Amino acid sequence: QVQLVESGGGLVQAGDSLRLSCTASGRTFTMYRMAWFRQAPGKERDHVANILWSGGTTYYADSVNGRFTISKDKAKGAVFLQMNNLKPEDTAVYYCAASVGSGYDIWGQGTQVTVSA
């Protein structure tokens, strides 16, 4: 099966940029779609962005469209989230997820992103 590990989170100021990384190991050839989710304390989990593993079709939530960019490096088994013009409302734990069937089946442990005003 697939295993995911996120990295790159941290504390930044509003307007700064941050790049999150997710490294996949195991049977990565079975993956259909990779995604980034986020969840702030007391709030619902949000679907931030996703990308096809074989192909470049992408999706972005309205709240991040134009500011965030999802990309991948299949040779390294990695997916990235470039986050520009960060806002305090972007503060959350960010999770990497992979779909090997219907829905997202595999999840990482998350990385904290904190944006100060």
C-alpha positions in Angstrom: 0.0 0.0 0.0 0.9 3.7 -0.2 2.4 5.7 2.7 2.6 9.5 2.8 4.8 11.9 4.8 4.3 15.7 4.8 6.9 18.4 5.5 7.5 22.1 5.0 5.1 23.7 7.4 6.1 26.5 9.7 5.3 30.0 11.1 5.2 32.8 8.5 3.8 36.3 8.2 0.9 37.3 6.0 2.0 37.8 2.4 4.8 35.3 2.7 5.2 32.1 0.8 5.7 28.5 1.8 6.2 25.2 0.0 4.8 22.0 1.4 6.1 18.6 0.3 4.6 15.1 0.5 6.7 12.1 -0.1 4.9 8.9 -1.1 6.4 5.4 -0.7 5.1 1.9 -1.5 2.9 1.0 -4.4 2.7 4.6 -5.8 1.9 3.2 -9.3 -1.6 2.4 -8.0 -2.4 6.1 -7.1 -5.0 7.9 -9.2 -5.1 11.4 -7.6 -3.1 13.3 -5.0 -4.6 16.0 -2.9 -4.0 18.6 -0.1 -6.5 19.1 2.6 -6.4 21.4 5.6 -8.2 21.7 8.9 -8.2 24.5 11.4 -9.2 24.0 15.1 -13.0 23.8 15.4 -13.6 23.9 11.7 -14.5 21.3 9.0 -11.7 19.8 6.9 -11.3 21.7 3.6 -10.3 20.2 0.2 -7.6 22.6 -0.9 -6.3 21.2 -4.2 -5.7 18.0 -6.1 -3.8 16.7 -9.1 -4.0 13.6 -11.3 -1.0 11.3 -10.7 -0.8 10.4 -14.3 -1.5 13.7 -16.0 -1.6 17.3 -14.9 -5.3 18.1 -14.4 -5.7 20.2 -11.3 -8.4 21.5 -9.0 -8.3 24.3 -6.5 -10.7 25.5 -3.9 -12.0 29.0 -4.5 -10.3 30.2 -1.3 -6.9 29.4 -2.6 -7.3 29.6 -6.4 -4.7 32.0 -7.8 -2.5 31.8 -4.7 -1.7 28.1 -4.4 -0.2 25.7 -6.9 -0.1 22.0 -6.7 2.5 20.0 -8.6 4.2 16.6 -8.6 7.4 14.7 -9.3 6.4 11.2 -10.1 10.1 10.0 -10.3 10.6 11.1 -6.7 7.1 10.0 -5.6 6.4 13.5 -4.4 3.6 16.1 -4.5 4.0 19.8 -3.6 1.9 22.7 -2.6 3.3 26.1 -3.4 1.5 28.6 -1.2 1.9 32.3 -2.1 0.4 35.4 -0.5 -0.5 33.5 2.6 -3.3 34.9 4.8 -4.1 34.3 8.5 -7.2 32.3 7.4 -4.8 29.8 5.8 -3.6 28.7 9.2 -4.4 25.0 9.6 -2.9 21.6 9.7 -2.3 20.6 6.1 -2.7 16.9 5.1 -1.5 15.1 2.0 -3.9 12.4 0.7 -3.9 9.8 -2.1 -6.7 8.1 -3.9 -6.1 4.5 -5.0 -9.8 4.0 -5.7 -13.0 5.9 -4.9 -12.4 8.7 -2.5 -9.2 9.4 -0.6 -7.9 6.2 1.0 -4.4 7.1 2.2 -3.5 10.0 4.5 -0.3 11.6 5.9 0.1 12.8 9.5 -0.1 16.5 8.6 2.1 19.5 8.9 1.2 22.8 10.7 1.0 26.0 8.8 0.6 29.2 10.9 0.2 32.6 9.3 0.5 35.7 11.5 -1.1 39.0 10.7 
